[in-house]
C-alpha cells in the first residue's frame, strides 16, 4: 500500500478535485434530468421509457468511473455518505491517515494509526 507524504497527497488534490467536480456536475445534471423524467414518465410509451432508462444507466456508469478514478489512487471515502477522503499517510516516520474534503484547498487533518481519538490539525 502506498503511503503518502503530506506534500505528495497535496500534489494529488488537483487531480482528485477534477474528478469530484465532474462527479458533482454529473449529480446536478442527473437530479435535473430525473426531475424531468418523473414529469414526463406517465406519458411515455415503452420505447421512450426505455430510452430514458438507458440514460439513467449511462449516468450511473459515468459516476462509477469518476469514483473508480478517485479510488485508483489508493485513497478511500470516510463512509458511504461522506465525500471526505482518507489517504494512507506517513508523517514524521509515523503511519496514519490524512483526511481531506473536496472543498478544502489543502489537507489539514492527520490522524496517526495509534491516535484513534484526536486528529492533528496541520493548518491553524
C-alpha positions in Angstrom: 0.0 0.0 0.0 1.3 3.4 -1.0 1.6 5.8 1.9 1.6 9.5 1.0 3.7 12.2 2.5 1.8 15.5 3.1 3.5 17.0 0.0 2.6 14.0 -2.2 -1.0 14.0 -1.0 -1.4 17.7 -1.6 0.0 17.4 -5.1 -2.7 14.8 -5.9 -5.5 17.2 -4.8 -5.9 19.0 -8.2 -6.4 15.6 -9.9 -8.9 14.4 -7.3 -10.7 17.8 -7.3 -11.3 17.5 -11.0 -12.9 14.1 -10.5 -15.0 15.4 -7.7 -16.1 18.4 -9.8 -17.1 16.0 -12.6 -18.9 13.8 -10.2 -20.8 16.7 -8.6 -21.7 18.2 -12.0 -23.0 14.8 -13.0 -25.1 14.6 -9.9 -26.6 18.0 -10.6 -27.3 17.0 -14.2 -28.8 13.7 -13.0 -31.1 15.5 -10.5 -32.4 17.9 -13.1 -32.8 15.1 -15.7 -34.5 12.8 -13.3 -36.9 15.5 -12.2 -37.8 16.0 -15.9 -38.2 12.2 -16.3 -40.6 12.0 -13.4 -42.8 14.7 -15.0 -43.0 13.0 -18.5 -42.9 9.3 -17.4 -46.7 8.9 -17.2 -46.9 10.0 -20.9 -44.1 7.8 -22.3 -44.6 4.7 -24.3 -42.4 1.6 -23.6 -39.7 2.5 -26.2 -39.5 6.1 -24.9 -39.3 5.0 -21.3 -36.5 2.5 -22.3 -34.5 5.4 -23.8 -34.8 7.4 -20.6 -33.8 4.4 -18.6 -30.7 3.9 -20.8 -29.7 7.5 -19.9 -30.0 6.7 -16.2 -27.8 3.6 -16.7 -25.3 5.7 -18.6 -25.1 8.3 -15.9 -24.7 5.6 -13.3 -21.7 4.2 -15.3 -20.2 7.7 -15.6 -20.5 8.1 -11.8 -18.8 4.7 -11.2 -15.9 5.8 -13.5 -15.4 9.0 -11.6 -15.4 7.2 -8.2 -13.1 4.5 -9.6 -10.7 7.1 -10.8 -10.6 8.6 -7.3 -10.1 5.3 -5.6 -7.4 4.2 -8.0 -5.0 6.4 -6.1 -5.3 4.2 -3.1 -7.5 6.6 -1.1 -10.9 5.8 0.3 -14.1 7.5 1.4 -14.6 8.0 5.1 -18.1 6.4 4.8 -20.8 5.9 2.2 -22.4 9.3 2.9 -19.3 11.5 3.0 -17.0 12.9 0.4 -14.2 13.0 2.9 -11.2 11.1 1.6 -8.6 9.2 3.6 -5.1 9.0 2.3 -2.8 6.3 3.8 -0.1 8.6 5.2 3.3 8.8 6.8 4.2 11.9 8.8 7.4 12.2 10.7 8.0 8.5 10.2 4.7 7.6 11.7 1.9 5.8 9.8 -1.6 7.2 9.8 -4.1 8.9 7.5 -4.6 12.3 6.0 -8.2 13.5 5.8 -9.4 15.8 3.0 -12.7 17.2 1.9 -13.1 18.5 -1.7 -14.0 22.0 -0.6 -10.6 22.4 1.2 -7.6 23.7 -0.8 -5.1 21.6 1.1 -5.1 18.7 3.5 -5.4 20.0 7.1 -6.0 16.9 9.2 -3.7 14.0 10.1 -4.6 11.1 12.3 -1.9 8.6 13.4 -2.6 4.9 13.4 -2.2 4.9 17.2 -4.1 8.1 17.8 -7.6 6.9 17.3 -9.3 9.8 19.2 -7.9 13.2 18.4 -6.7 14.1 14.9 -3.8 16.6 14.5 -4.8 19.8 12.6 -1.9 20.6 10.2 -3.1 24.1 9.5 -4.3 26.7 12.0 
